[in-house]
Amino acid sequence: MTAAVIRPADEARLPIDGATIRRTCDTALNLTTTTPETLETLVGALVGHVELLMRAVRAVAPRMQEPGNKRLAEHVLTRAREDIDCWPGPGASEQGTHLFNLATVCRALVTLHEHPGPLDQDAGR
């Protein structure tokens, strides 16, 4: 059996499970104590969610009719890329802050994905 090949154009149409993503965000945002393994698992899950959501929001942002929503999407996409690119290193407090930032930007992306506002039908296609 061969694996299905997912092309970039198909990625924006992949199903996104917002409820699961929000549960992961809630877990990260409400974490009081953690182990390195738990931190690694949560960061890995959040990075995967953020990367998937970035593709989806990037695909719909050019079609957003409301300038405020479009600017917000651009800001959140920029912040998401920065948060993914800057793993803080071994300090526990820095890792906790990074986890919080990833969860926050992930929650913003899932909200933009689910509620982009009115969309142009032809723009960005």
C-alpha positions in Angstrom: 0.0 0.0 0.0 1.4 3.4 -0.9 0.8 6.6 1.2 -1.3 9.4 -0.2 0.7 12.4 -1.4 -0.6 15.6 0.0 0.1 18.5 -2.4 0.4 22.1 -1.1 -2.9 23.1 -2.8 -4.6 20.3 -0.9 -3.2 21.3 2.5 -5.5 24.3 2.9 -8.5 21.9 2.5 -7.4 19.4 5.1 -10.0 19.0 7.8 -9.1 20.9 10.9 -10.5 19.6 14.3 -11.0 22.9 16.1 -12.3 21.2 19.3 -9.1 19.0 19.6 -6.9 22.1 18.9 -8.7 24.1 21.6 -8.4 21.2 24.1 -4.6 21.2 23.5 -4.4 24.9 23.9 -6.5 24.8 27.1 -4.2 22.0 28.5 -1.1 24.1 27.8 -2.6 27.4 29.1 -3.8 25.8 32.4 -0.7 23.7 33.1 0.5 24.2 36.6 3.4 21.7 36.8 5.1 19.7 34.0 7.8 17.2 33.2 10.2 17.6 30.3 8.3 14.8 28.5 4.9 16.6 28.9 6.4 19.9 27.8 7.9 18.2 24.7 4.6 16.5 23.9 2.6 19.7 24.2 5.0 21.8 22.3 5.1 19.2 19.5 1.3 19.1 19.3 1.0 22.9 19.3 3.7 23.3 16.7 1.8 20.8 14.5 -1.5 22.6 15.0 0.0 26.0 14.4 1.7 24.9 11.2 -1.6 23.4 9.9 -3.6 26.5 10.9 -1.0 28.9 9.4 -1.5 27.2 6.0 -5.3 27.4 6.3 -5.4 31.1 7.5 -2.7 32.1 4.9 -5.0 30.6 2.2 -8.1 32.5 3.3 -6.5 35.8 4.4 -6.4 37.4 0.9 -10.2 36.8 0.7 -11.1 38.5 4.0 -13.2 41.6 3.2 -12.8 43.4 6.5 -9.4 45.2 6.6 -9.2 44.7 10.4 -9.5 40.9 10.1 -6.9 40.9 7.3 -4.4 42.9 9.4 -5.1 40.7 12.4 -4.5 37.5 10.3 -1.2 39.0 9.0 -0.1 39.9 12.5 -1.0 36.5 14.0 0.7 34.7 11.1 3.9 36.7 11.7 3.8 36.0 15.4 3.1 32.3 14.9 6.2 32.0 12.6 8.3 33.8 15.2 7.0 31.6 18.0 7.7 28.4 16.1 11.2 29.6 15.1 12.4 30.6 18.5 12.7 27.7 20.9 14.0 29.3 24.1 16.4 26.6 25.2 16.7 24.6 28.4 15.4 27.2 31.0 12.2 26.0 32.6 10.6 29.4 32.9 11.5 30.3 29.3 10.0 27.0 28.0 6.8 27.7 30.0 6.6 31.1 28.4 7.1 29.7 25.0 4.4 27.0 25.6 2.0 29.8 26.7 2.9 31.9 23.6 2.4 28.9 21.2 -1.0 28.1 22.8 -2.1 31.7 22.6 -1.2 32.1 18.9 -2.7 28.7 18.2 -6.0 29.7 19.8 -5.9 33.0 17.7 -5.3 31.0 14.5 -8.1 28.5 15.1 -10.5 31.4 15.8 -9.4 33.1 12.6 -9.9 29.8 10.7 -13.3 29.2 12.0 -14.5 32.9 12.0 -12.7 34.7 9.2 -15.6 37.2 8.6 -17.1 37.9 5.2 -14.9 36.6 2.3 -14.5 37.7 -1.3 -15.4 34.8 -3.6 -12.8 35.5 -6.3 -9.8 37.1 -4.5 -6.7 34.9 -3.9 -7.8 32.0 -6.1 
